[in-house]
């Protein structure tokens, strides 16, 4: 009989959902205040300066290539990728994609912006590239289908 060994503490990693609150500069929720979480510019601070800096840069620049994120942070690509991987369990590209996806979904739910405006705000070259990204993140669902499906479901 094999005995499964488990560590007494397992590091969960810092995921985009842990820091993202809103693409808009909203005030912290009552729950965040009660839990003593610090919130800055729509972000719940993770307690890790590197992740917080990366998330803020994503918020400001939108969708970019990993090499561009590394250049903006003044780091070699492998340092950025390895650091994000160690802190979150995700590659820098995966972390950025999940973060951008959270922001896109919020813009689609809470605004009536045209797709090209959403694409421009989030750093995509066109609505077509935004839709390609969105379909990859949402198993084939387009941004248009997401927006109208969400509004139909919750506005009724």
Helices and strands as residue ranges (DSSP letters): H 16-19, H 30-34, E 39-40, E 43-44, H 49-61, H 66-73, H 77-88, H 92-110, H 115-121, H 127-137, H 143-155
